[in-house]
Amino acid sequence: MAKEPAPGPLGEVQAFINTRDVEEGSDVLATADSATTWLRARGVVLEGVISEAERERVVDLREALRDLLEAHHGVAADPGTGQRLDGLLADVQLHPHLSSEGATLVAGGRGVDTYLARLAIGIVEATVAGTWQRLKVCRVSTCRWAFYDHTKNARGAWCSMRVCGTRAKARAYRARQAAARVQLETSGRRG
């Protein structure tokens, strides 16, 4: 999991998704207190500890984004995931800011909504830049770590070739060997 992070604001989306380590079973957003601490460290101005409803919304958004990123491997995304994300982001405020350099989006609102708006802006900017499709989750179901695919052909499948890639290839090899043994045993009985 030591790959270089995603560029620009997409790196924040990656960091957000990786607040939960599926393999280790840890979650930085597990409680309202820990989520508040994490959000404040990200520069979010909060009046107090976020509510449990706000924490659940943040966690739901994180997991919906994680599910959506599976589509970047060519796996069909659940159509409900997009609707779930739309609902979770319905209250965020995005405002255009125009200047002689062009247009940008600016996050409006307060507290948690401001942070969620920043994430949405990062995704929009990455989509325009053509980098959004390179943010993926590890194909290993016990990992699902978000990583930025820096490969030339954008066909990376694992957060780490050294760890998850090696494990996946070893499992596939063992499965092929087992299938070959079964086939030999079956053909031996026929002869």
N, C-alpha and C positions, 0 to 999 in steps of 0.2 A: 504494500500500500504506500510505497515511497515514490510514486510517480509525481512528476511536476504538476502543480495545480492548473486548473483552467485559467485562461487569460481574462483579465479585466473583471467586470462585475459578475461574470459567469463563475468566477472563483468563489464568490460569496454564496451563490446557489449551491455549489458543490460542498462548501463548508457546512451549510445549513443541512443538507441531506445527510452528511456524515456525522451529524450530532448523535446519531444512533449507530452503534457498531453491532450489527446483527450477530457476527461471529462471537464476540466477547460478551454480548448480552448487556452492554452498557448503553445508557441513554442520558445525554446531558440535559434533555428537556423532560426528564421523568417527573419532576415536581415543579410546582409554580415558583418556588424559591430558586431552584437551580436554573430554570428557564429564564427567570428575571435576571439573574446574574449573567447568563450567557448573552442575553439581548443587550444588556447595558454595556458589556464588553465590546459589542458590535456598534456601539454609539447610539443606541436607541434611548431616547429620553422617556423615562417612565415615571409616573407620579408615585408609584408604590409597587408592591408585588402584583404581578399580573393575576387575573382571576383564573380559576380552574377552567372556565369556559374558554378564555383566551388561550390558555395553554393547550387545551384539547384542539382548538382550531389550528394552532401552529403545528402541532404534531400531525393532525389530519392532512394539512397541506404538505408537510414533509413526506409523508408516506404516499400521498397521491403523486407527488413529483417523482418519487422513487419508482412507482409503478409505471408512470408515463415514460421514464427513461428506458425501460425495457424495449420500447418500440424502436429505439435507436440501434438495436441489434437486428431489426427486421421482424421482431415478434409483434404480432398484431396487438395493439393496445386495447384494453377493455373500453368500449365506447362510453361507459359510465364514468371513467376516470376524468375525461375532459369536462364533463358536466359537474363532477365533484369539485374540480379545480375552479371552474367558473363560479360556483356557489361560494367557495371559500374565499375567493378574491372579489366578490361582488361589492363589498363595502370599501375597498381601497380606492384612494384618489390619486389619479395620475393627471398631471397638468403639462401641456406643451410649453416649452420655453424656446422662443425664437430669438436668434441673433444673426449677425452677419455671417457667422460660421455655419449656420444651419439651424436645425431643430433638435431638441432633446426633450426627453420626458423627465419630469421632476416629481418626486413623491410628495403627496400632500397628506393630510390627516395627522393623527397623533398616535403615539405609543406603538402597539403591535401593528396597527394598520399601516403606519409609516414603514416599518420594516418589511411587511408583506408587499407593499408597493415597490420598495427598492428591489425585492426579488423579481417581481413582475417586470420591472424596467430592465433588469439584467437579462432576463429571458428574451424580451423584445429586442434588445440591442444585439444579443448573440444570434438571434434569428436573422436579423438584418445583415450582420457580419458574416453569416454562414458558419458559425461555430457551434450553434445549439445542438446540431446532430452529433457532435463529437463528445458531448457530455453523456456518459452512459453509466449503467450500474453493472457490476460484475455479474457474469452469467451464473456463477456458483450460487445456488439458492441459499446456502448457509452463510454467504458473505454479503452480497448486494451492496458493496461499497461503491459510492459514486466516484468515477474517475474521468479524466479528460483524455480522450484517445488522441495521442500525439503521433500515431503511426501514419506513414505516408499515405496509405490507401484507406485510412479510417475504418479498418476492419478489426480493431482490437476487441477482445471479448472479456478479458479478465483484468481486474485491478492490478494484479501483479503476475507476470509470467512465472516468476520464481516460486510463488506460493500457490495461488489459485490455479494458474495455468498448468503447473506441474501436476497438481492434484487431479485436475480434470483429465489431463492426458493419461495419467496412470490409471484412473478409473476406466477410461475408454479402452485402454490396452487390456486391462484385466477382463473387461466385459467381452472383448473380441476373443481373447484366449479361452474363456469359458464357453462361448458360443462354438468355437472351433472344436473343443473337446466334446461337447454335446453332439455336434455333427458327426465327428469320428465314431463316437459310441453308437449313434443311430445307424450310420452306414455299416458298421461292423456287425450289427445284429441282423441286418438284411442279407448279408453275404453268406 
